[in-house]
Amino acid sequence: MLDVAKIAYVEALDRKTFVYTGEDVYESKLKLYEMEERLCQSGFLRISKSCLVNLKYIKSIRNEVERKLRLTLKNGERIIASRQYADEIKKRLGVM
């Protein structure tokens, strides 16, 4: 069991799902869509086909080429949000 508030983001890679906190990485048996169903009420948002992010962990956003967004998290990590999800991210963060 992991405290949801400590999760920065969740990523699917090579048919596996990984949960990232500020310091550690955990593998989950759940699929990404199952994690999304469980975490959407806790402030998580899908930012690409393979990634969910905890909106509370986003420190800054920056526009990239082709309408993508670069999200910098509070732990300094940077992840790219696809253009398909860019408008929803901006809306949820109140920057649109």
Buried (B, 14 or more C-beta within 10 A) or exposed (E): EEEBEBBBBBBBEEEEBBBBBEEEEEEBEBEBEEBBEEBEEEBBBBBBEEBBBBBEBBEEBEEEEEEBBEBBBEEEBEBEBBBEBBEBBBEBBEEE
